[in-house]
Amino acid sequence: MLFKLIKITKLSSTSFAYVQSLNYAIPVSKTESISLYQELYFNAATATNQQTLFTDVLYRKQFSKNKTDIELGVRNLFNNNYIVTNSINPYYTLQSGFYLRPRQFTIAVRYAFH
């Protein structure tokens, strides 16, 4: 199997905007995997029909002999720095803008004390 689909979620939808999530894992070997977490924000209520794709990548290596996991990650892979969201219904129109953290590189080590 080339990859394992973990989850697809359509979070919200109107005629103007939607958010869709896609999370999947790609096994490299029995002890290694690469996971991708993606969210696509589409906003048709702005003049530019803004689409923003957020992607996080995680590489995991498991060492079964000493019960240790090592994870290397990249958050906000495409370094998006701003997003606009809209909420429109018969009673109100709400537009919000958010500044985001820049791309981050992470390292995590897990150890089981069994």
Secondary structure, 3 states (H helix, E strand, C coil): CCCEEEEEEEEEECCCEEEEEEEEEEECCCCEEEEEEEEEEEECCCCCCEEEEEEEEEEEEEECCCCEEEEEEEECCCCCCEEEEEEECCCCEEEEEEECCCCEEEEEEEECCC
